[in-house]
Amino acid sequence: ILNVEQSPQSLHVQEGDSTNFTCSFPSSNFYALHWYRWETAKSPEALFVMTLNGDEKKKGRISATLNTKEGYSYLYIKGSQPEDSATYLCASESGGSYIPTFGRGTSLIVHP
Amino acid sequence: GAGVSQSPSNKVTEKGKDVELRCDPISGHTALYWYRQSLGQGLEFLIYFQGNSAPDKSGLPSDRFSAERTGGSVSTLTIQRTQQEDSAVYLCASRNRGNTEAFFGQGTRLTVV
């Protein structure tokens, strides 16, 4: 069973602030790293899937980086908006398992 | 096109009763997963179906839990003799293959009273 850790557990920021979260995962036998956004009363929605060391992905104001050698990924949100308020989940897959193992998530609240 | 559909969206059941939760994955997706989130916990893997292969049941917490996937499409998660600790949001997800994004349903909120 993979041990995927996310920090911080929760975060309150003001509208316009930029913020980032961390996901750490076992680096051995790495296959893929996922980021999802889960808004209250909705389904988790995929943000990024990354597979290669050094990958950087961007979608609007949200971006992510991946370091498979040391086993961490950062998610960045630039100029946070209230609609960014959600729980951000990361999940790691190891080779041969094809089962994304999730961290506990980072709960982000953006205050207007 | 239609996304992943789960039913019911909410279920309240008495302790000791059996429940069935249903998942309709995206058409053509070969992989189907069940997860649950208990209060204050992260997403916990339960079971994984891939095509016609034998499912990976390594996440099922007890033998009261079982799941099947008929015709490579619809899946049913059954919990027998429900206990209060089974109360959680049960999520289903499907996707085409490894290292691609998974698409989640909206979940079934199960409350055992």
Interface residues (C-beta under 8 A of the other chain):
Chain A: Y31 A32 H34 Y36 A41 K42 S43 P44 E45 A46 V49 T51 L89 A91 E93 Y98 I99 P100 T101 F102 G103 R104 G105
Chain B: G3 V4 A31 Y33 Y35 Q41 G42 L43 F45 Y48 Q50 D56 G59 L91 A93 R97 G98 N99 T100 E101 A102 F103 F104 G105 Q106 G107
